[in-house]
């Protein structure tokens, strides 16, 4: 018997084998969407941690009276940093736009806030 004309396994018909292909074609996009969503959540979480850490570094630097540009660079390119000193406190907000799937998807804004007590003599 030629290799092209195999008989179906016991208990299965050619029609049942075709249904497996159709089911796979329906399930594959759902699985890919779930994987992309998991990756997007990971990217968003990493960006949130990064801007929060940068906000803390900028707040500490502002409380010491030092330059905040280098500390703000911890959050990456394209971040917006707001530093406000009110009385004894330096308050910092760092925001960043995070593209979820590179160039294909929407962007979400993440932000981190921190405050630090200004060192004596710098008020």
C-alpha positions as CSV (number, residue, x, y, z in Angstrom):
1,X,0.0,0.0,0.0
2,X,1.5,3.4,-0.9
3,X,2.4,5.8,1.9
4,X,-0.1,8.4,0.7
5,X,-3.1,6.1,1.4
6,X,-2.9,5.2,5.0
7,X,-5.9,3.9,6.7
8,X,-7.3,5.8,9.7
9,X,-6.4,4.5,13.1
10,X,-8.9,2.1,14.7
11,X,-11.9,4.0,15.9
12,X,-11.2,7.2,13.9
13,X,-12.4,8.3,10.5
14,X,-11.0,10.7,8.0
15,X,-13.7,13.2,9.0
16,X,-12.6,13.1,12.7
17,X,-9.0,13.8,11.7
18,X,-10.2,16.9,9.8
19,X,-12.0,18.2,12.8
20,X,-8.8,18.2,14.8
21,X,-7.3,20.6,12.3
22,X,-10.4,22.9,12.5
23,X,-10.3,22.9,16.3
24,X,-6.6,23.7,16.3
25,X,-7.3,26.6,13.9
26,X,-9.9,28.0,16.4
27,X,-7.8,27.5,19.5
28,X,-4.5,28.8,18.2
29,X,-5.5,32.5,18.1
30,X,-6.9,32.3,21.6
31,X,-3.6,30.8,22.9
32,X,-1.6,33.5,21.1
33,X,-3.7,36.2,22.5
34,X,-3.3,34.8,26.0
35,X,0.5,34.7,25.6
36,X,0.6,38.2,24.3
37,X,-1.5,39.4,27.3
38,X,0.9,37.7,29.7
39,X,3.9,39.4,28.0
40,X,2.1,42.8,28.2
41,X,1.4,42.4,31.9
42,X,5.1,41.6,32.4
43,X,6.2,44.6,30.4
44,X,3.8,46.9,32.3
45,X,4.9,45.5,35.7
46,X,8.6,46.1,34.9
47,X,7.9,49.6,33.7
48,X,6.0,50.4,36.9
49,X,8.8,49.2,39.0
50,X,11.3,51.2,36.9
51,X,9.5,54.5,37.3
52,X,8.9,53.9,41.0
53,X,12.6,53.3,41.6
54,X,13.5,56.4,39.5
55,X,11.0,58.5,41.5
56,X,12.7,57.4,44.8
57,X,16.1,58.1,43.4
58,X,15.1,61.6,42.1
59,X,13.4,62.4,45.5
60,X,16.5,61.4,47.4
61,X,18.7,63.5,45.1
62,X,16.3,66.5,45.3
63,X,16.3,66.2,49.1
64,X,20.1,66.5,49.1
65,X,20.0,69.5,46.7
66,X,21.8,67.6,43.9
67,X,21.1,67.3,40.2
68,X,18.1,65.1,39.4
69,X,18.8,64.4,35.7
70,X,21.0,61.4,36.2
71,X,18.6,59.8,38.7
72,X,15.7,60.4,36.3
73,X,17.6,58.5,33.6
74,X,17.0,55.3,35.6
75,X,13.4,55.2,34.3
76,X,14.6,55.2,30.6
77,X,14.0,57.5,27.7
78,X,10.9,59.6,27.2
79,X,10.0,60.0,30.9
80,X,8.5,63.1,32.4
81,X,9.8,64.1,35.8
82,X,8.0,66.6,38.1
83,X,9.9,67.8,41.2
84,X,8.1,70.0,43.7
85,X,9.5,71.3,47.0
86,X,7.0,72.3,49.6
87,X,8.4,73.2,52.9
88,X,10.5,70.3,54.3
89,X,9.5,67.8,51.6
90,X,10.7,67.1,48.0
91,X,7.8,65.5,46.1
92,X,8.5,63.7,42.8
93,X,6.3,62.2,40.1
94,X,7.8,60.2,37.2
95,X,5.5,59.2,34.3
96,X,6.3,57.1,31.2
97,X,4.3,55.9,28.2
98,X,4.7,52.1,27.9
99,X,3.8,50.4,24.5
100,X,2.4,47.0,25.3
101,X,3.3,45.1,22.2
102,X,6.0,47.2,20.7
103,X,4.7,49.3,17.8
104,X,1.5,47.2,17.3
105,X,-0.5,48.0,20.4
106,X,-1.7,50.8,22.6
107,X,0.4,52.6,25.1
108,X,-0.4,52.9,28.8
109,X,0.9,55.6,31.1
110,X,2.6,54.4,34.3
111,X,3.7,56.7,37.1
112,X,5.6,56.5,40.3
113,X,5.6,58.9,43.2
114,X,8.0,59.5,46.0
115,X,8.7,62.1,48.7
116,X,11.8,62.7,50.7
117,X,12.6,65.0,53.7
118,X,14.8,67.8,52.6
119,X,18.1,67.8,54.5
120,X,18.7,70.5,57.1
121,X,20.1,73.7,55.7
122,X,18.6,73.2,52.2
123,X,15.1,74.4,52.9
